[in-house]
Amino acid sequence: MNNLITILNIVLSAATILGGVGAYKFGFHRAVSEVQERVISALETELNEIRTQLADVKKENIRLNHTLDTIIAALAKNGTYITISGDMITIENSHDGSVHVTRITESQ
């Protein structure tokens, strides 16, 4: 009888330990899954915000290009011709024949 109680005690202790390890692993995996879901959700939100900003920047770029084209056309009617090639700008004045070339520099 004493042996049976000892064996039963060992079996119950082992089952408790295995159950505890299993519960720990399950809880750990569940926590990891929850963190992953939150991270994915946050990244999707940020990606959508960046897409919206990109669309806004594209619209602004189109508007600025139209404005620049309008200014260049108006100056050409008065004899001042502007050519933009890469990062170089050439301004020619047909009245006095002067030519000015400058490089576009990035400024903040």
Contacts in CASP RR format, 6 or more apart in sequence:
PFRMAT RR
TARGET T0000
AUTHOR 0000-0000-0000
METHOD contacts of the structure
MODEL  1
MNNLITILNIVLSAATILGGVGAYKFGFHRAVSEVQERVISALETELNEI
RTQLADVKKENIRLNHTLDTIIAALAKNGTYITISGDMITIENSHDGSVH
VTRITESQ
72 82 0 8 1.000
75 81 0 8 1.000
75 82 0 8 1.000
76 82 0 8 1.000
79 93 0 8 1.000
79 94 0 8 1.000
79 95 0 8 1.000
80 91 0 8 1.000
80 92 0 8 1.000
80 93 0 8 1.000
80 94 0 8 1.000
81 91 0 8 1.000
81 92 0 8 1.000
81 94 0 8 1.000
82 89 0 8 1.000
82 90 0 8 1.000
82 91 0 8 1.000
82 92 0 8 1.000
83 89 0 8 1.000
83 90 0 8 1.000
83 92 0 8 1.000
86 104 0 8 1.000
87 103 0 8 1.000
87 104 0 8 1.000
88 101 0 8 1.000
88 102 0 8 1.000
88 103 0 8 1.000
88 104 0 8 1.000
89 101 0 8 1.000
89 102 0 8 1.000
89 103 0 8 1.000
89 104 0 8 1.000
90 99 0 8 1.000
90 100 0 8 1.000
90 101 0 8 1.000
91 99 0 8 1.000
91 100 0 8 1.000
91 101 0 8 1.000
91 102 0 8 1.000
92 98 0 8 1.000
92 99 0 8 1.000
92 100 0 8 1.000
93 99 0 8 1.000
END
